[in-house]
Amino acid sequence: MKKIILLIMLCISTIGTSQEKMISKSGTVTFEASVPSFEEVKATNNSVTFVLNPVTGEIASLAIMRGFQFKIALMEEHFNENFIESDQYPKAIFKGKIDAFDVNSLTANPKDFIIKGKLELHGIPKDITITAKISKTSLVIKMSSNFSVNASDFNIAIPAVVKNKLANKVNVQMATNFKY
């Protein structure tokens, strides 16, 4: 009898502490590495997966590198073959935690939150800290952020022939909605 009660209590405590994660498979990440007076170097991926644990504030995202679309097909080809090497490094992964995150304190007015985590790009993990705007309605938690990373931090070499046409500092915008 004691074993049955212990088993029931264990099951109840496991259920009580389970954390439901929120998933978005239609997040957007846009990056731009343009320099003035030259052609725009900008791409968008509209199929980025984001996972949020609303209890702990843990967040993760996954972007398939071949999912980035450029205006110019040749630029996309160079991005995948020469810079990112998408066959060898097919994805970018971010795992982190939102500081002082409390889903119950969110409102329709966006609040700034600090997110600290590790971005893995081109096979190189790097600790990053970003600021994100997060808001909540009755149906959705919205999250967006603008931040920069350096291509050189991820061993992405910019050939001398195009060095003056591409910025090492890459501006990144991300946005996603987590539906209840």
Backbone bond lengths (Angstrom), bond angles and torsions (degrees), N, CA, C in turn:
res aa  C-N    CA-C-N  psi(-1)  N-CA   C-N-CA  omega(-1)  CA-C   N-CA-C  phi
1 M - - - 1.444 - - 1.529 111.16 -
2 K 1.357 115.87 -41.35 1.459 119.58 179.14 1.522 110.92 -62.92
3 K 1.333 116.01 -35.88 1.467 120.26 179.64 1.530 110.64 -65.77
4 I 1.316 117.19 -39.60 1.466 121.37 -179.85 1.528 109.93 -66.67
5 I 1.303 117.30 -44.45 1.467 121.40 178.43 1.524 109.98 -62.87
6 L 1.318 116.73 -42.61 1.466 121.09 178.36 1.529 110.63 -62.28
7 L 1.330 116.72 -42.24 1.463 121.20 178.85 1.527 111.04 -64.46
8 I 1.310 118.06 -42.60 1.465 122.33 178.36 1.525 110.10 -63.32
9 M 1.329 117.08 -44.93 1.470 120.68 179.40 1.533 110.72 -62.78
10 L 1.308 116.96 -38.85 1.457 121.34 178.89 1.536 110.16 -63.98
11 C 1.325 116.25 -43.86 1.476 120.29 178.46 1.523 111.41 -63.30
12 I 1.310 117.60 -43.39 1.462 121.85 179.95 1.526 110.35 -63.97
13 S 1.317 116.90 -43.27 1.461 118.58 -179.70 1.523 111.34 -67.31
14 T 1.315 117.92 -34.78 1.463 121.06 177.33 1.517 110.47 -65.99
15 I 1.311 117.01 -44.49 1.469 121.13 178.37 1.520 110.18 -64.11
16 G 1.309 116.73 -41.77 1.463 121.27 -178.63 1.512 113.48 -65.69
17 T 1.328 117.03 -29.22 1.454 119.02 -178.37 1.526 112.89 -99.41
18 S 1.330 117.70 -0.94 1.465 118.29 178.58 1.522 108.86 -67.49
19 Q 1.309 115.30 147.21 1.453 120.55 -174.59 1.514 108.84 -119.77
20 E 1.299 115.94 121.58 1.451 119.90 179.89 1.519 109.41 -82.02
21 K 1.309 115.75 126.12 1.452 121.14 -179.72 1.515 109.71 -95.27
22 M 1.315 114.57 147.72 1.458 120.93 177.47 1.526 107.16 -102.69
23 I 1.332 116.69 136.51 1.460 121.32 -176.35 1.517 110.16 -125.60
24 S 1.328 115.05 136.73 1.458 122.41 172.53 1.523 107.30 -125.14
25 K 1.316 116.79 127.35 1.469 120.60 178.69 1.522 111.71 -107.99
26 S 1.322 115.96 10.68 1.465 119.49 -178.55 1.530 111.44 -128.38
27 G 1.335 115.13 33.61 1.452 119.12 175.13 1.525 110.28 -70.64
28 T 1.311 115.60 159.91 1.459 121.26 -178.54 1.516 110.03 -121.02
29 V 1.328 115.13 134.36 1.456 121.67 171.45 1.521 107.18 -127.87
30 T 1.322 115.70 126.93 1.457 122.47 177.03 1.515 107.54 -122.07
31 F 1.315 116.16 137.42 1.457 118.41 174.30 1.521 109.33 -128.59
32 E 1.325 114.38 152.10 1.451 120.52 178.22 1.524 109.05 -139.16
33 A 1.342 114.58 130.09 1.463 121.43 178.43 1.528 108.93 -127.31
34 S 1.327 115.71 38.10 1.463 121.58 -178.02 1.520 111.08 -78.69
35 V 1.312 114.53 155.56 1.463 121.82 171.30 1.522 107.00 -125.28
36 P 1.340 117.62 151.06 1.462 120.51 -178.32 1.535 111.86 -57.61
37 S 1.301 115.92 146.64 1.470 124.97 175.65 1.525 114.37 73.23
38 F 1.312 118.39 7.36 1.458 120.23 177.04 1.527 109.44 -127.68
39 E 1.311 116.16 171.36 1.452 122.70 -178.46 1.533 111.41 -59.08
40 E 1.325 115.56 141.34 1.466 121.03 178.98 1.530 110.60 -62.70
41 V 1.316 115.55 130.73 1.463 122.37 175.82 1.525 105.96 -113.33
42 K 1.323 115.11 94.41 1.459 120.98 -172.43 1.523 108.91 -146.96
43 A 1.345 116.01 140.42 1.463 120.69 178.85 1.522 109.88 -145.77
44 T 1.324 114.91 154.46 1.460 121.31 -179.90 1.522 110.05 -132.43
45 N 1.325 115.09 140.51 1.460 122.68 173.73 1.530 106.22 -121.21
46 N 1.331 116.99 116.64 1.469 122.24 -177.51 1.527 113.53 -98.31
47 S 1.318 117.33 12.32 1.466 121.25 -177.72 1.523 112.00 -126.48
48 V 1.317 116.16 40.31 1.463 120.60 -179.46 1.524 108.83 -85.41
49 T 1.320 115.94 133.28 1.463 121.38 179.02 1.525 109.78 -91.05
50 F 1.326 115.62 131.29 1.465 122.74 175.61 1.521 108.20 -123.23
51 V 1.328 116.20 142.10 1.462 122.13 176.38 1.520 107.08 -128.38
52 L 1.323 116.45 130.32 1.461 122.61 179.66 1.521 109.29 -126.10
53 N 1.323 115.75 130.41 1.456 120.69 170.19 1.527 105.67 -97.71
54 P 1.340 118.53 104.64 1.461 120.19 -175.16 1.523 114.32 -68.48
55 V 1.311 117.26 -15.35 1.464 120.68 179.57 1.527 110.51 -81.48
56 T 1.331 116.71 -43.79 1.467 120.67 -174.44 1.534 113.36 -100.63
57 G 1.326 117.58 -17.59 1.462 120.98 -176.12 1.516 113.31 81.20
58 E 1.324 117.14 7.86 1.456 119.60 176.51 1.527 109.42 -71.88
59 I 1.326 115.18 140.33 1.461 120.21 -178.11 1.520 108.99 -138.91
60 A 1.325 115.48 147.33 1.459 121.24 177.32 1.520 108.27 -145.35
61 S 1.332 115.09 153.45 1.465 119.19 175.20 1.515 109.77 -145.41
62 L 1.317 114.37 155.57 1.455 122.46 179.88 1.515 108.09 -138.38
63 A 1.339 115.76 124.73 1.463 121.52 176.84 1.519 108.53 -121.62
64 I 1.316 116.59 126.06 1.454 121.70 174.00 1.527 106.82 -79.84
65 M 1.317 117.02 123.91 1.466 121.15 -172.84 1.526 112.71 -63.62
66 R 1.303 118.43 -34.69 1.473 120.24 178.44 1.531 111.66 -71.48
67 G 1.317 117.48 -6.11 1.462 121.38 177.54 1.521 113.50 -80.20
68 F 1.334 117.92 -9.49 1.465 120.70 179.58 1.524 109.62 -77.80
69 Q 1.320 114.86 125.37 1.463 121.78 -177.62 1.522 109.86 -107.53
70 F 1.326 116.35 130.12 1.460 124.40 177.43 1.524 109.06 -106.24
71 K 1.319 117.07 161.20 1.467 121.30 174.63 1.525 110.84 -69.00
72 I 1.336 115.90 -31.63 1.456 121.20 -176.29 1.527 108.83 -112.39
73 A 1.323 116.43 122.19 1.464 121.35 -175.99 1.528 112.41 -60.00
74 L 1.326 117.79 -37.86 1.458 120.26 -179.19 1.529 110.94 -64.85
75 M 1.318 117.01 -35.80 1.462 121.39 177.62 1.539 109.62 -64.48
76 E 1.325 116.35 -40.90 1.462 121.47 178.10 1.529 111.03 -63.36
77 E 1.326 115.41 -41.08 1.466 120.33 178.08 1.530 110.94 -62.91
78 H 1.317 117.44 -46.19 1.472 121.10 178.61 1.530 111.05 -63.14
79 F 1.319 116.59 -40.33 1.465 121.52 178.12 1.528 110.23 -57.15
80 N 1.341 116.26 -51.29 1.464 121.13 -176.27 1.525 113.69 -71.54
81 E 1.341 117.80 -37.33 1.453 120.24 -174.48 1.526 113.53 -90.85
82 N 1.339 117.61 -40.34 1.462 120.17 -171.40 1.525 115.08 -101.36
83 F 1.322 117.46 -33.29 1.465 119.78 -174.30 1.522 112.06 -99.16
84 I 1.307 117.49 -61.31 1.466 122.19 -176.81 1.523 111.95 -82.27
85 E 1.325 116.70 -25.55 1.468 121.53 -177.09 1.532 109.85 54.10
86 S 1.323 114.38 61.17 1.463 121.94 -171.86 1.525 114.58 -59.53
87 D 1.330 117.69 -27.47 1.467 118.42 177.52 1.525 110.68 -67.82
88 Q 1.318 117.14 -36.92 1.458 121.65 -179.82 1.533 112.14 -85.67
89 Y 1.340 117.15 -34.93 1.466 123.01 -178.66 1.533 108.36 -126.60
90 P 1.327 117.50 78.96 1.467 120.52 -170.08 1.529 116.44 -75.16
91 K 1.330 117.99 -11.26 1.464 117.92 -175.53 1.518 112.09 -143.96
92 A 1.316 114.06 158.32 1.462 122.86 170.41 1.522 106.23 -112.73
93 I 1.325 116.46 135.24 1.464 121.19 -176.68 1.523 108.79 -127.80
94 F 1.323 115.62 135.52 1.458 120.95 173.08 1.525 107.82 -124.33
95 K 1.332 116.58 134.45 1.465 122.55 173.24 1.514 106.93 -134.08
96 G 1.330 116.23 129.02 1.445 118.85 -178.89 1.506 112.86 -162.05
97 K 1.333 113.82 -166.59 1.464 120.47 -178.79 1.521 108.77 -142.41
98 I 1.310 115.23 138.34 1.462 122.20 178.03 1.523 107.40 -85.65
99 D 1.335 116.54 118.96 1.466 121.04 -179.61 1.532 110.54 -64.76
100 A 1.317 116.15 137.48 1.465 123.94 174.69 1.525 112.47 52.58
101 F 1.320 116.74 37.40 1.463 120.69 -178.32 1.517 110.61 -80.69
102 D 1.328 115.74 128.13 1.455 122.87 175.43 1.515 106.84 -137.87
103 V 1.320 116.52 104.45 1.461 120.93 -176.02 1.525 111.89 -57.98
104 N 1.328 117.27 -29.66 1.469 120.57 -178.66 1.520 113.34 -73.49
105 S 1.331 117.25 -16.99 1.469 119.82 179.47 1.537 112.07 -91.41
106 L 1.321 116.93 -5.19 1.465 119.94 -179.71 1.523 111.10 -72.09
107 T 1.323 115.21 145.46 1.468 121.68 177.15 1.526 108.14 -131.60
108 A 1.323 115.94 -176.66 1.461 120.82 177.44 1.529 111.66 -69.34
109 N 1.335 116.87 -21.49 1.470 120.41 176.03 1.520 108.93 -84.40
110 P 1.331 117.61 122.09 1.467 120.10 -177.87 1.528 112.30 -61.07
111 K 1.326 115.01 139.15 1.460 122.49 175.32 1.519 108.16 -115.55
112 D 1.331 116.75 148.37 1.454 121.53 177.20 1.526 110.10 -83.74
113 F 1.329 115.05 134.04 1.458 122.21 176.42 1.523 108.46 -130.98
114 I 1.319 116.10 147.70 1.457 122.19 175.20 1.527 107.77 -93.31
115 I 1.321 115.52 131.36 1.463 121.25 176.03 1.529 107.36 -117.31
116 K 1.322 115.34 124.45 1.459 121.41 177.32 1.520 107.96 -114.14
117 G 1.329 114.95 134.92 1.453 117.75 -179.93 1.503 112.52 -173.26
118 K 1.319 114.49 -164.12 1.455 121.92 -176.60 1.529 108.08 -123.06
119 L 1.337 115.03 125.17 1.454 122.06 175.11 1.514 107.60 -102.99
120 E 1.327 116.20 125.65 1.456 120.63 175.12 1.518 108.09 -109.89
121 L 1.325 115.12 117.78 1.460 122.54 -178.39 1.522 107.94 -139.76
122 H 1.317 116.46 136.28 1.467 121.17 178.26 1.534 110.14 57.63
123 G 1.345 115.55 32.56 1.461 121.27 178.11 1.513 115.49 77.08
124 I 1.334 117.73 4.63 1.468 122.23 -177.51 1.530 109.44 -113.53
125 P 1.337 118.54 121.00 1.476 120.49 174.09 1.523 110.02 -85.62
126 K 1.334 116.06 139.75 1.470 120.76 179.13 1.522 108.66 -143.53
127 D 1.328 115.77 133.55 1.453 120.60 175.09 1.520 108.73 -71.49
128 I 1.335 116.23 132.20 1.454 120.76 176.46 1.529 109.22 -135.04
129 T 1.317 115.03 155.81 1.461 122.59 174.22 1.518 106.84 -129.20
130 I 1.322 115.53 127.76 1.465 120.14 -179.41 1.520 109.60 -130.94
131 T 1.319 115.04 162.78 1.458 121.42 173.01 1.522 107.61 -106.85
132 A 1.321 116.42 134.03 1.464 121.31 179.09 1.518 109.40 -126.59
133 K 1.314 115.05 146.19 1.461 121.52 172.98 1.522 107.16 -95.90
134 I 1.337 115.69 126.88 1.462 120.79 -177.80 1.524 109.06 -130.07
135 S 1.334 114.99 134.51 1.463 121.09 177.45 1.520 108.95 -139.44
136 K 1.336 115.55 167.85 1.465 120.05 -178.19 1.523 109.72 -143.18
137 T 1.318 115.02 134.42 1.457 121.33 168.69 1.528 106.24 -113.27
138 S 1.304 117.19 -173.56 1.460 119.41 -179.58 1.530 112.29 -67.86
139 L 1.332 117.08 -18.36 1.458 120.25 -176.16 1.530 115.04 -113.63
140 V 1.333 117.28 -22.03 1.464 120.01 -167.84 1.532 112.29 -144.15
141 I 1.331 115.76 143.53 1.461 121.96 164.71 1.518 105.39 -103.16
142 K 1.337 116.92 122.30 1.463 122.22 -179.75 1.519 109.38 -104.24
143 M 1.330 115.34 139.19 1.451 120.43 179.67 1.524 108.76 -138.12
144 S 1.333 115.59 135.50 1.465 120.07 175.57 1.522 109.08 -146.70
145 S 1.336 114.27 155.50 1.453 119.53 -179.51 1.517 110.17 -157.46
146 N 1.320 115.64 150.29 1.462 123.78 171.33 1.516 106.26 -126.35
147 F 1.320 116.83 128.00 1.458 120.63 179.27 1.525 109.03 -153.95
148 S 1.311 116.53 173.42 1.464 121.42 -179.40 1.519 110.43 -127.47
149 V 1.315 114.81 148.62 1.465 122.34 171.41 1.527 107.34 -134.02
150 N 1.305 115.88 157.37 1.457 120.73 176.82 1.515 109.81 -99.75
151 A 1.335 116.29 129.31 1.468 120.83 178.32 1.524 110.69 -56.79
152 S 1.325 117.00 -38.47 1.466 121.35 -177.99 1.534 112.23 -64.10
153 D 1.338 118.50 -26.47 1.467 121.39 177.79 1.528 111.88 -65.71
154 F 1.333 116.58 -20.14 1.459 121.95 -177.90 1.533 111.39 -112.43
155 N 1.329 115.98 21.26 1.468 122.30 -179.75 1.522 112.88 53.84
156 I 1.333 115.73 37.14 1.456 120.67 174.11 1.521 106.35 -95.08
157 A 1.311 114.93 108.16 1.461 120.83 -175.95 1.527 110.12 -83.81
158 I 1.311 115.62 135.40 1.465 121.58 175.23 1.531 106.40 -105.42
159 P 1.339 117.01 113.69 1.467 119.86 -177.62 1.526 112.02 -58.77
160 A 1.328 115.80 148.20 1.467 122.05 -177.65 1.523 112.06 -56.21
161 V 1.321 117.68 -34.04 1.462 121.22 -176.72 1.537 112.77 -64.47
162 V 1.345 117.71 -25.56 1.480 120.94 179.35 1.528 112.35 -119.78
163 K 1.320 117.52 8.77 1.467 121.42 -175.65 1.529 112.96 -56.97
164 N 1.329 117.51 -35.17 1.464 119.87 -179.82 1.530 112.47 -82.88
165 K 1.334 118.24 -4.38 1.469 122.22 -179.62 1.525 112.87 -104.40
166 L 1.326 116.83 -8.93 1.459 122.03 -178.55 1.520 109.89 -127.68
167 A 1.310 115.78 136.78 1.467 120.43 176.91 1.523 110.05 -85.34
168 N 1.322 117.01 140.01 1.459 121.16 172.54 1.527 109.67 -70.42
169 K 1.332 116.23 -35.13 1.474 121.71 178.48 1.535 107.87 -82.08
170 V 1.320 115.27 114.63 1.464 122.08 -176.89 1.516 108.93 -103.43
171 N 1.322 116.20 122.58 1.466 121.63 177.87 1.524 108.96 -86.45
172 V 1.322 115.52 130.62 1.464 121.47 -175.68 1.530 109.04 -121.92
173 Q 1.311 115.64 135.42 1.467 122.12 173.05 1.520 107.36 -121.64
174 M 1.315 116.33 135.08 1.459 119.81 175.24 1.516 109.57 -132.64
175 A 1.325 114.89 148.12 1.464 120.70 177.31 1.524 108.70 -152.07
176 T 1.315 115.38 142.04 1.456 119.84 175.96 1.519 109.69 -155.85
177 N 1.314 115.33 159.49 1.461 123.22 175.77 1.522 108.71 -125.42
178 F 1.322 116.02 128.23 1.459 121.82 174.24 1.512 107.82 -101.97
179 K 1.329 116.98 116.99 1.469 120.98 -179.27 1.513 110.07 -91.04
180 Y 1.350 114.92 142.47 1.469 120.63 177.16 1.501 109.97 -75.47
